[in-house]
Amino acid sequence: MTTEEMLHLKSTYLAPYMQLATALIGKVREGGGNMFRHQLDTMATLIDYGYIDSVLLKASVIHDLIEDVPDFNHNLILAVDYESPAVYDLVLEVTRFPGETKPEFLTRIHEGGSRNAKILKVADRISNMISLGFVIDPEFINRYTEETVRYIFPIAGDVDRAMLAELQSLVESRRKYLSALIH
């Protein structure tokens, strides 16, 4: 990371968004772990890949908030800072809405999502795939892995080849695990 990038990151105030994300503490994830830590893992993945856009990082910290806390007052997001409207819009782009199937949701992001929405979704899936290493339900692992190949690989291919390579490696490791279970 360059000095300029470090200074930009230093001026990004994430604490108010982290405070909002605490509404996810105690919410268990189907893929393992809890929702609050997943938000921070997703942000860490973005930083690891060199993404320091403040709106993207802020949205990553709360990307599951609206979807997983249905009674959450979205006005709390809009009141945080001058970037709040853009953060809120990005969160909405990566939010699966009631009645929307998973394939419809992922296709919506692939076909109509902004570049930042696609980057955020790929970082989110990297975090999810890492957590999948702690899941022991073969059906869930297989379904989630195949969903990643079908829907997330194309999104990653659109925005970041290095992130795509990590996802491919994670899928390969999950497939090896499933293969070992069968034999």
Backbone as a chain_set.jsonl record, in Angstrom:
{"seq": "MTTEEMLHLKSTYLAPYMQLATALIGKVREGGGNMFRHQLDTMATLIDYGYIDSVLLKASVIHDLIEDVPDFNHNLILAVDYESPAVYDLVLEVTRFPGETKPEFLTRIHEGGSRNAKILKVADRISNMISLGFVIDPEFINRYTEETVRYIFPIAGDVDRAMLAELQSLVESRRKYLSALIH", "coords": {"N": [[0.852, -1.165, 0.0], [0.598, 2.182, -0.849], [1.989, 5.275, 0.457], [0.209, 7.37, 0.074], [-2.2, 5.96, -0.23], [-2.382, 4.806, 2.305], [-2.714, 7.11, 3.856], [-5.166, 7.968, 2.879], [-6.81, 5.86, 3.718], [-6.477, 6.171, 6.437], [-7.96, 8.448, 6.908], [-10.537, 7.593, 6.711], [-13.421, 7.195, 8.379], [-14.631, 4.688, 10.147], [-15.805, 3.825, 12.478], [-18.488, 4.737, 13.281], [-20.064, 3.228, 11.539], [-19.319, 0.665, 12.221], [-20.407, 0.606, 14.736], [-23.142, 0.604, 14.078], [-23.22, -1.897, 12.889], [-23.074, -3.568, 15.054], [-25.585, -4.392, 15.64], [-25.809, -6.812, 14.514], [-24.536, -8.594, 16.125], [-24.49, -11.73, 17.649], [-26.13, -12.895, 15.768], [-26.283, -15.808, 14.107], [-24.504, -17.403, 11.462], [-25.407, -19.357, 8.655], [-23.351, -20.516, 7.279], [-21.402, -20.726, 9.182], [-19.775, -19.2, 12.036], [-20.395, -15.75, 13.102], [-22.592, -13.012, 12.251], [-21.711, -10.339, 12.724], [-18.871, -10.467, 12.89], [-18.408, -11.406, 10.335], [-18.983, -9.177, 8.754], [-16.802, -7.527, 9.301], [-14.74, -9.187, 8.435], [-15.255, -9.195, 5.708], [-14.724, -6.526, 5.068], [-11.971, -6.518, 5.705], [-11.025, -8.244, 3.741], [-11.44, -6.695, 1.446], [-9.632, -4.565, 1.916], [-7.277, -6.001, 1.963], [-7.065, -6.655, -0.724], [-6.507, -4.199, -1.721], [-8.496, -2.293, -1.947], [-9.625, 0.8, -1.101], [-11.595, 2.63, -1.139], [-13.73, 4.808, 0.459], [-16.572, 4.723, 0.646], [-17.129, 2.134, -0.245], [-15.782, 0.592, 1.726], [-17.138, 1.388, 4.066], [-19.723, 0.506, 3.45], [-19.208, -2.213, 3.346], [-18.933, -2.901, 6.005], [-21.487, -2.871, 6.944], [-22.997, -4.412, 5.237], [-24.843, -6.555, 5.393], [-26.797, -5.718, 7.058], [-29.438, -4.575, 6.591], [-30.719, -6.681, 5.336], [-30.552, -8.769, 7.224], [-31.465, -7.804, 9.64], [-34.429, -7.155, 9.898], [-36.113, -5.195, 11.075], [-34.516, -3.015, 11.282], [-33.759, 0.397, 11.506], [-33.372, 2.197, 8.762], [-32.801, 4.865, 8.545], [-30.899, 5.444, 10.402], [-28.535, 4.71, 9.187], [-28.455, 6.583, 7.12], [-27.968, 8.89, 8.501], [-25.342, 9.018, 9.369], [-22.923, 10.191, 8.152], [-21.544, 12.441, 5.614], [-21.262, 10.772, 3.448], [-23.163, 8.897, 3.734], [-25.668, 8.572, 2.192], [-24.674, 7.448, -0.242], [-23.394, 5.166, 0.755], [-25.594, 3.8, 1.808], [-27.073, 3.362, -0.558], [-25.32, 1.597, -1.881], [-25.323, -0.557, -0.092], [-27.996, -1.323, -0.406], [-27.885, -2.25, -3.029], [-26.571, -4.686, -2.727], [-28.28, -6.141, -1.222], [-30.488, -8.734, -0.614], [-33.784, -8.96, -1.427], [-37.066, -9.466, 0.082], [-38.842, -12.185, -1.294], [-37.238, -12.366, -3.502], [-35.4, -14.654, -5.304], [-32.36, -16.513, -4.674], [-30.81, -17.015, -7.062], [-31.98, -15.004, -8.716], [-31.274, -12.691, -7.303], [-28.41, -12.77, -7.354], [-27.991, -12.713, -10.102], [-29.07, -10.218, -10.666], [-27.161, -8.529, -9.482], [-24.911, -9.221, -11.025], [-25.711, -8.521, -13.66], [-26.696, -5.893, -13.457], [-25.509, -4.501, -11.399], [-23.469, -2.015, -9.79], [-19.936, -1.325, -10.202], [-18.717, -1.236, -7.654], [-20.641, -2.635, -6.17], [-20.376, -5.183, -7.224], [-17.702, -5.77, -6.568], [-17.897, -5.71, -3.776], [-19.71, -7.834, -3.379], [-18.159, -9.986, -4.248], [-16.034, -9.948, -2.388], [-17.528, -10.454, -0.1], [-18.368, -13.066, -0.685], [-15.914, -14.382, -0.705], [-15.266, -14.249, 2.023], [-17.415, -15.778, 2.96], [-16.879, -18.262, 1.76], [-14.489, -18.966, 2.983], [-15.372, -19.296, 5.608], [-16.952, -21.476, 5.122], [-15.285, -23.596, 5.292], [-15.515, -24.561, 7.82], [-17.879, -25.807, 7.987], [-19.85, -28.744, 8.157], [-21.844, -30.013, 6.772], [-22.411, -31.781, 3.996], [-24.245, -31.434, 1.821], [-24.966, -28.719, 1.991], [-22.437, -27.535, 1.617], [-21.812, -28.412, -0.987], [-23.948, -27.283, -2.488], [-23.538, -24.538, -2.023], [-20.963, -24.171, -3.0], [-21.292, -24.822, -5.724], [-23.081, -22.805, -6.421], [-21.399, -20.636, -6.119], [-19.569, -21.053, -8.212], [-21.286, -20.892, -10.442], [-22.595, -18.351, -10.249], [-21.005, -16.404, -8.88], [-18.347, -16.547, -9.801], [-18.516, -15.411, -12.477], [-19.111, -12.727, -11.807], [-16.851, -12.005, -10.318], [-14.946, -12.323, -12.319], [-15.566, -10.16, -13.885], [-14.631, -7.997, -12.382], [-12.244, -8.405, -10.757], [-9.492, -10.195, -11.189], [-7.661, -11.401, -9.439], [-9.138, -11.793, -7.105], [-10.982, -13.565, -8.16], [-9.272, -15.734, -8.641], [-8.662, -16.462, -6.003], [-11.197, -17.281, -5.13], [-11.576, -19.459, -6.862], [-9.606, -21.175, -5.909], [-10.573, -21.617, -3.316], [-12.994, -22.911, -3.909], [-11.989, -25.213, -5.116], [-10.7, -26.377, -2.893], [-12.91, -26.922, -1.239], [-14.244, -28.752, -2.829], [-12.388, -30.854, -2.859], [-12.538, -31.588, -0.2], [-15.207, -32.507, -0.105], [-14.984, -34.661, -1.865], [-13.231, -36.313, -0.453], [-14.907, -37.054, 1.623], [-16.676, -38.756, 0.392], [-15.125, -40.887, -0.431]], "CA": [[0.0, 0.0, 0.0], [1.398, 3.398, -0.934], [1.785, 6.255, 1.531], [-1.028, 8.09, -0.244], [-3.321, 5.07, 0.079], [-2.466, 4.687, 3.768], [-3.297, 8.355, 4.369], [-6.593, 7.954, 2.529], [-7.446, 4.911, 4.619], [-6.441, 6.762, 7.781], [-9.004, 9.469, 7.038], [-11.851, 6.966, 6.58], [-13.972, 6.945, 9.715], [-15.486, 3.51, 10.088], [-16.385, 3.511, 13.787], [-19.95, 4.832, 13.358], [-20.644, 2.111, 10.796], [-19.099, -0.523, 13.051], [-21.4, 0.658, 15.807], [-24.405, 0.124, 13.504], [-23.072, -3.329, 12.627], [-23.228, -4.349, 16.287], [-26.94, -4.967, 15.632], [-25.667, -8.174, 14.004], [-23.902, -9.454, 17.122], [-25.366, -12.807, 18.088], [-26.816, -13.514, 14.636], [-25.465, -16.921, 13.633], [-24.5, -17.6, 10.014], [-25.583, -20.748, 8.218], [-22.047, -20.995, 6.857], [-20.467, -20.721, 10.305], [-19.427, -17.907, 12.621], [-21.525, -14.852, 13.344], [-22.758, -11.968, 11.24], [-20.905, -9.15, 13.008], [-17.489, -10.724, 12.469], [-18.403, -11.546, 8.875], [-18.925, -7.83, 8.169], [-15.412, -7.066, 9.428], [-13.935, -10.035, 7.546], [-15.475, -8.717, 4.341], [-13.941, -5.286, 4.949], [-10.548, -6.888, 5.695], [-10.743, -8.801, 2.411], [-11.33, -5.565, 0.518], [-8.374, -3.861, 2.18], [-6.221, -6.918, 1.539], [-6.967, -6.544, -2.18], [-6.142, -2.838, -2.088], [-9.653, -1.401, -2.091], [-9.658, 1.75, 0.013], [-12.693, 3.568, -1.346], [-14.406, 4.936, 1.756], [-17.962, 4.271, 0.55], [-17.074, 0.677, -0.336], [-15.408, 0.032, 3.032], [-18.238, 1.632, 5.005], [-20.817, -0.402, 3.088], [-18.828, -3.585, 3.688], [-19.113, -3.095, 7.443], [-22.919, -3.013, 7.245], [-23.642, -4.912, 4.023], [-25.941, -7.494, 5.676], [-27.634, -5.147, 8.12], [-30.84, -4.425, 6.199], [-31.24, -8.013, 5.015], [-30.586, -9.675, 8.367], [-32.151, -7.169, 10.773], [-35.558, -6.587, 9.16], [-36.706, -4.014, 11.7], [-33.482, -1.995, 11.434], [-34.154, 1.72, 11.015], [-32.376, 2.602, 7.761], [-32.456, 6.278, 8.734], [-29.667, 5.49, 11.196], [-27.442, 4.695, 8.207], [-28.478, 7.848, 6.37], [-27.588, 10.003, 9.382], [-23.981, 8.864, 9.891], [-21.988, 11.2, 7.655], [-21.867, 12.982, 4.292], [-21.268, 9.686, 2.469], [-24.218, 7.941, 4.097], [-26.577, 8.184, 1.103], [-23.977, 6.56, -1.177], [-23.2, 3.904, 1.476], [-26.909, 3.166, 1.867], [-27.392, 2.879, -1.905], [-24.493, 0.426, -2.152], [-25.858, -1.649, 0.729], [-29.229, -1.791, -1.052], [-27.515, -3.016, -4.225], [-26.148, -6.046, -2.364], [-29.282, -6.684, -0.31], [-31.498, -9.623, -1.206], [-35.079, -8.495, -0.949], [-38.082, -10.508, 0.271], [-39.438, -12.682, -2.527], [-36.216, -12.491, -4.534], [-34.65, -15.901, -5.144], [-30.91, -16.325, -4.681], [-30.35, -16.8, -8.442], [-32.419, -13.678, -9.188], [-30.46, -11.711, -6.596], [-27.04, -12.78, -7.867], [-28.064, -12.263, -11.499], [-29.288, -8.764, -10.617], [-25.871, -7.89, -9.221], [-24.033, -9.44, -12.177], [-26.158, -7.818, -14.861], [-27.019, -4.48, -13.284], [-24.855, -3.901, -10.236], [-22.329, -1.114, -9.988], [-18.632, -1.972, -9.999], [-18.525, -1.419, -6.215], [-21.533, -3.707, -5.701], [-19.767, -6.444, -7.643], [-16.506, -5.974, -5.743], [-18.366, -6.037, -2.429], [-20.296, -9.177, -3.395], [-17.074, -10.967, -4.358], [-15.363, -9.983, -1.075], [-18.488, -11.125, 0.773], [-18.337, -14.493, -0.968], [-14.631, -14.911, -0.228], [-15.444, -14.46, 3.463], [-18.331, -16.905, 3.133], [-16.213, -19.514, 1.362], [-13.521, -19.291, 4.033], [-16.169, -19.834, 6.718], [-17.485, -22.764, 4.699], [-14.321, -24.608, 5.711], [-15.882, -25.046, 9.15], [-19.195, -26.421, 7.865], [-19.716, -30.192, 7.958], [-22.998, -30.502, 6.012], [-21.979, -31.914, 2.601], [-25.228, -30.867, 0.89], [-24.811, -27.261, 2.028], [-21.145, -27.204, 1.011], [-21.93, -28.638, -2.429], [-24.853, -26.271, -3.056], [-22.91, -23.216, -1.929], [-19.813, -24.184, -3.905], [-21.793, -24.758, -7.101], [-23.63, -21.454, -6.581], [-20.246, -19.753, -6.285], [-19.064, -21.244, -9.571], [-22.267, -20.446, -11.446], [-23.003, -16.953, -10.165], [-20.003, -15.473, -8.36], [-17.185, -16.514, -10.699], [-18.665, -14.396, -13.532], [-19.024, -11.388, -11.21], [-15.435, -11.793, -10.007], [-14.256, -12.162, -13.595], [-15.835, -8.789, -14.359], [-14.04, -6.919, -11.583], [-10.945, -8.592, -10.121], [-8.976, -11.536, -11.499], [-7.001, -11.967, -8.256], [-10.204, -12.286, -6.235], [-11.497, -14.752, -8.829], [-8.319, -16.822, -8.397], [-8.848, -16.938, -4.632], [-12.452, -18.037, -5.098], [-11.348, -20.742, -7.53], [-8.84, -21.996, -4.967], [-11.476, -21.999, -2.234], [-13.916, -23.909, -4.459], [-11.216, -26.444, -5.272], [-10.481, -26.99, -1.578], [-14.192, -27.46, -0.762], [-14.523, -29.951, -3.629], [-11.5, -31.907, -2.356], [-13.117, -32.022, 1.069], [-16.382, -33.321, -0.411], [-14.501, -35.888, -2.483], [-12.681, -37.141, 0.623], [-16.03, -37.597, 2.395], [-17.314, -39.829, -0.385], [-14.199, -42.024, -0.553]], "C": [[0.903, 1.236, 0.0], [1.103, 4.31, 0.248], [0.48, 7.013, 1.31], [-2.258, 7.246, 0.095], [-3.488, 4.906, 1.59], [-3.085, 5.938, 4.38], [-4.784, 8.437, 4.061], [-7.359, 7.035, 3.477], [-7.52, 5.472, 6.036], [-7.569, 7.771, 7.984], [-10.416, 8.909, 6.878], [-12.35, 6.568, 7.965], [-15.017, 5.842, 9.65], [-16.243, 3.236, 11.382], [-17.904, 3.673, 13.839], [-20.657, 3.688, 12.622], [-20.46, 0.801, 11.559], [-20.112, -0.563, 14.19], [-22.759, 0.188, 15.294], [-24.367, -1.388, 13.306], [-23.22, -4.172, 13.89], [-24.645, -4.902, 16.425], [-26.909, -6.415, 15.146], [-24.989, -9.12, 14.991], [-24.917, -10.483, 17.601], [-26.146, -13.469, 16.967], [-25.873, -14.554, 14.025], [-25.612, -17.059, 12.123], [-24.657, -19.072, 9.692], [-24.236, -21.352, 7.824], [-21.009, -20.999, 7.958], [-20.158, -19.321, 10.787], [-20.641, -17.059, 12.932], [-21.471, -13.67, 12.391], [-21.898, -10.73, 11.488], [-19.477, -9.34, 12.521], [-17.378, -10.87, 10.958], [-18.32, -10.176, 8.197], [-17.477, -7.329, 8.166], [-14.474, -7.893, 8.561], [-14.057, -9.57, 6.097], [-14.692, -7.431, 4.105], [-12.446, -5.605, 4.871], [-10.147, -7.471, 4.342], [-10.569, -7.684, 1.394], [-9.998, -4.832, 0.684], [-7.195, -4.715, 1.717], [-6.006, -6.858, 0.026], [-6.719, -5.109, -2.658], [-7.299, -1.884, -2.306], [-9.745, -0.503, -0.87], [-10.718, 2.825, -0.172], [-13.536, 3.619, -0.082], [-15.854, 4.456, 1.716], [-18.015, 2.746, 0.519], [-16.758, 0.052, 1.025], [-16.524, 0.218, 4.055], [-19.403, 0.685, 4.723], [-20.477, -1.839, 3.468], [-19.087, -3.894, 5.156], [-20.587, -3.321, 7.808], [-23.688, -3.698, 6.112], [-24.795, -5.886, 4.27], [-26.976, -6.931, 6.653], [-29.113, -5.104, 7.744], [-31.483, -5.787, 5.948], [-31.454, -8.86, 6.264], [-31.161, -9.092, 9.649], [-33.353, -6.422, 10.174], [-36.169, -5.324, 9.76], [-35.688, -2.89, 11.896], [-33.952, -0.691, 10.798], [-33.08, 2.238, 10.058], [-31.985, 4.074, 7.883], [-31.204, 6.444, 9.59], [-28.44, 5.466, 10.276], [-27.338, 6.059, 7.533], [-27.998, 9.037, 7.193], [-26.131, 9.976, 9.835], [-23.051, 9.981, 9.442], [-22.378, 11.633, 6.241], [-21.889, 11.907, 3.204], [-22.402, 8.691, 2.688], [-25.181, 7.6, 2.965], [-25.926, 7.227, 0.106], [-23.734, 5.192, -0.541], [-24.509, 3.128, 1.489], [-27.292, 2.592, 0.498], [-26.595, 1.624, -2.249], [-24.972, -0.776, -1.341], [-27.132, -2.203, 0.096], [-28.926, -2.623, -2.296], [-27.156, -4.459, -3.902], [-27.088, -6.689, -1.343], [-30.272, -7.532, -1.092], [-32.835, -9.269, -0.579], [-36.073, -9.638, -0.79], [-38.709, -10.881, -1.074], [-38.444, -12.85, -3.671], [-35.442, -13.787, -4.296], [-33.159, -15.582, -5.178], [-30.38, -16.167, -6.109], [-30.765, -15.433, -9.013], [-31.547, -12.573, -8.588], [-29.055, -11.629, -7.187], [-26.983, -12.346, -9.326], [-28.268, -10.752, -11.566], [-27.969, -8.033, -10.405], [-24.964, -8.03, -10.438], [-24.431, -8.573, -13.363], [-26.351, -6.323, -14.668], [-26.328, -3.777, -12.136], [-23.712, -2.976, -10.626], [-21.037, -1.895, -9.786], [-18.402, -2.23, -8.504], [-19.423, -2.52, -5.652], [-20.933, -5.066, -6.049], [-18.533, -6.76, -6.797], [-16.909, -6.394, -4.33], [-18.937, -7.449, -2.379], [-19.214, -10.24, -3.473], [-16.317, -11.074, -3.028], [-16.237, -10.696, -0.051], [-18.423, -12.639, 0.56], [-17.005, -15.126, -0.561], [-14.726, -15.194, 1.265], [-16.338, -15.671, 3.722], [-17.664, -18.236, 2.813], [-15.162, -19.924, 2.388], [-14.258, -19.903, 5.232], [-16.719, -21.214, 6.391], [-16.546, -23.911, 5.068], [-14.633, -25.199, 7.07], [-17.257, -25.72, 9.158], [-19.015, -27.904, 7.562], [-20.884, -30.801, 7.187], [-22.634, -30.568, 4.526], [-22.947, -31.3, 1.586], [-25.102, -29.343, 0.828], [-23.528, -26.841, 1.323], [-21.233, -27.333, -0.504], [-22.796, -27.56, -3.081], [-24.178, -24.908, -3.101], [-21.715, -23.097, -2.88], [-20.272, -24.064, -5.356], [-22.415, -23.391, -7.405], [-22.497, -20.447, -6.824], [-19.706, -19.846, -7.706], [-20.015, -20.622, -10.591], [-22.501, -18.939, -11.43], [-21.889, -15.981, -9.763], [-18.756, -15.417, -9.233], [-17.353, -15.469, -11.811], [-18.579, -12.959, -13.001], [-17.564, -11.061, -10.919], [-14.629, -11.58, -11.285], [-14.436, -10.776, -14.187], [-14.987, -7.747, -13.646], [-12.636, -7.151, -11.051], [-10.459, -10.024, -10.303], [-8.298, -12.185, -10.292], [-8.038, -12.512, -7.275], [-10.833, -13.535, -6.831], [-10.577, -15.944, -8.568], [-8.457, -17.352, -6.973], [-10.125, -17.759, -4.513], [-12.285, -19.41, -5.752], [-10.585, -21.698, -6.615], [-9.727, -22.481, -3.819], [-12.472, -23.063, -2.699], [-13.203, -25.245, -4.61], [-11.008, -27.142, -3.924], [-11.776, -27.579, -1.016], [-14.552, -28.724, -1.53], [-13.642, -31.12, -3.192], [-12.041, -32.465, -1.045], [-14.322, -32.928, 0.814], [-15.985, -34.67, -1.01], [-13.95, -36.842, -1.421], [-13.784, -37.749, 1.48], [-16.644, -38.804, 1.71], [-16.427, -41.072, -0.408], [-13.716, -42.496, 0.757]], "O": [[1.862, 1.311, 0.769], [0.104, 4.143, 0.947], [-0.264, 7.266, 2.258], [-3.238, 7.755, 0.639], [-4.612, 4.871, 2.092], [-3.885, 5.846, 5.311], [-5.57, 8.915, 4.879], [-8.427, 7.393, 3.976], [-8.507, 5.27, 6.744], [-8.074, 7.931, 9.095], [-11.387, 9.664, 6.906], [-11.767, 5.711, 8.629], [-16.131, 6.04, 9.164], [-17.222, 2.49, 11.378], [-18.57, 2.805, 14.404], [-21.723, 3.238, 13.042], [-21.337, -0.063, 11.547], [-20.61, -1.627, 14.56], [-23.46, -0.546, 15.991], [-25.363, -2.076, 13.529], [-23.467, -5.374, 13.799], [-24.882, -5.789, 17.244], [-27.87, -7.159, 15.343], [-24.878, -10.317, 14.725], [-26.059, -10.146, 17.917], [-26.767, -14.509, 17.187], [-24.812, -14.22, 13.499], [-26.694, -16.859, 11.571], [-24.102, -19.93, 10.378], [-24.005, -22.546, 8.01], [-19.835, -21.252, 7.689], [-20.268, -18.36, 10.026], [-21.764, -17.558, 13.016], [-20.432, -13.372, 11.803], [-21.404, -10.131, 10.533], [-18.932, -8.483, 11.825], [-16.363, -10.498, 10.369], [-17.653, -10.035, 7.171], [-16.993, -6.784, 7.174], [-13.512, -7.359, 8.009], [-13.075, -9.557, 5.355], [-14.066, -7.267, 3.058], [-11.733, -5.021, 4.056], [-9.045, -7.215, 3.857], [-9.653, -7.724, 0.574], [-9.325, -4.521, -0.298], [-6.233, -4.201, 1.146], [-4.877, -6.996, -0.444], [-6.722, -4.841, -3.86], [-7.1, -0.775, -2.801], [-9.921, -0.976, 0.253], [-10.736, 3.817, 0.557], [-14.004, 2.586, 0.396], [-16.316, 3.836, 2.674], [-18.854, 2.138, 1.183], [-17.404, -0.916, 1.426], [-16.821, -0.695, 4.825], [-19.996, 0.128, 5.647], [-21.358, -2.6, 3.867], [-19.423, -5.025, 5.506], [-20.892, -3.892, 8.855], [-24.91, -3.574, 6.04], [-25.659, -6.021, 3.404], [-27.925, -7.622, 7.021], [-29.955, -5.559, 8.518], [-32.639, -6.016, 6.302], [-32.438, -9.594, 6.349], [-31.327, -9.808, 10.636], [-33.298, -5.21, 9.969], [-36.684, -4.476, 9.031], [-35.968, -1.919, 12.598], [-34.477, -0.686, 9.685], [-32.009, 2.665, 10.49], [-30.941, 4.48, 7.372], [-30.525, 7.468, 9.511], [-27.434, 6.12, 10.553], [-26.247, 6.613, 7.398], [-27.657, 10.08, 6.635], [-25.722, 10.836, 10.616], [-22.449, 10.652, 10.28], [-23.426, 11.232, 5.733], [-22.481, 12.118, 2.145], [-22.574, 7.753, 1.909], [-25.493, 6.423, 2.786], [-26.575, 6.283, -0.346], [-23.852, 4.168, -1.214], [-24.525, 1.929, 1.212], [-27.778, 1.464, 0.41], [-27.134, 0.69, -2.842], [-25.018, -1.893, -1.856], [-27.328, -3.418, 0.062], [-29.631, -3.591, -2.584], [-27.405, -5.358, -4.706], [-26.727, -7.664, -0.684], [-30.82, -7.097, -2.104], [-32.991, -9.278, 0.642], [-35.943, -10.668, -1.452], [-39.058, -10.016, -1.877], [-38.787, -13.422, -4.706], [-34.892, -13.995, -3.215], [-32.748, -14.522, -5.648], [-29.574, -15.27, -6.355], [-29.984, -14.787, -9.712], [-31.138, -11.643, -9.283], [-28.569, -10.539, -7.486], [-26.031, -11.684, -9.741], [-27.699, -10.084, -12.43], [-27.692, -7.036, -11.071], [-24.316, -7.064, -10.842], [-23.575, -7.958, -13.999], [-26.188, -5.555, -15.617], [-26.538, -2.583, -11.921], [-23.078, -3.148, -11.668], [-21.054, -3.006, -9.256], [-17.947, -3.309, -8.124], [-19.011, -3.256, -4.756], [-20.984, -5.994, -5.242], [-18.351, -7.897, -6.361], [-16.331, -7.321, -3.761], [-18.671, -8.186, -1.43], [-19.329, -11.287, -2.835], [-15.995, -12.179, -2.591], [-15.734, -11.458, 0.775], [-18.425, -13.403, 1.525], [-16.972, -16.275, -0.121], [-14.313, -16.26, 1.723], [-16.051, -16.488, 4.596], [-17.867, -19.223, 3.521], [-14.971, -21.115, 2.632], [-13.816, -20.904, 5.796], [-16.928, -22.029, 7.289], [-16.971, -25.064, 5.146], [-14.074, -26.232, 7.438], [-17.738, -26.15, 10.206], [-18.127, -28.279, 6.797], [-20.9, -32.013, 6.973], [-22.554, -29.533, 3.864], [-22.512, -30.709, 0.597], [-25.128, -28.753, -0.252], [-23.529, -25.903, 0.525], [-20.773, -26.449, -1.226], [-22.419, -26.991, -4.106], [-24.245, -24.209, -4.112], [-21.492, -22.048, -3.485], [-19.703, -23.291, -6.127], [-22.287, -22.881, -8.519], [-22.631, -19.528, -7.632], [-19.418, -18.825, -8.331], [-19.585, -19.908, -11.497], [-22.596, -18.317, -12.488], [-21.843, -14.855, -10.258], [-18.165, -14.349, -9.392], [-16.421, -14.707, -12.068], [-18.037, -12.079, -13.67], [-17.094, -9.968, -11.234], [-13.727, -10.744, -11.319], [-13.568, -10.277, -14.903], [-14.654, -6.718, -14.233], [-11.885, -6.188, -10.9], [-10.952, -10.946, -9.654], [-8.358, -13.406, -10.142], [-7.837, -13.572, -6.681], [-11.18, -14.464, -6.102], [-11.055, -17.047, -8.302], [-8.377, -18.561, -6.755], [-10.135, -18.81, -3.871], [-12.798, -20.408, -5.246], [-10.889, -22.889, -6.56], [-9.63, -23.637, -3.405], [-12.758, -24.009, -1.965], [-13.756, -26.29, -4.268], [-11.129, -28.363, -3.833], [-11.742, -28.632, -0.379], [-15.103, -29.664, -0.957], [-14.105, -32.26, -3.16], [-12.004, -33.674, -0.814], [-14.452, -33.985, 1.432], [-16.585, -35.697, -0.692], [-14.182, -38.049, -1.492], [-13.616, -38.847, 2.011], [-17.077, -39.753, 2.364], [-16.935, -42.193, -0.406], [-12.933, -43.443, 0.821]]}, "num_chains": 1, "name": "protein.A"}
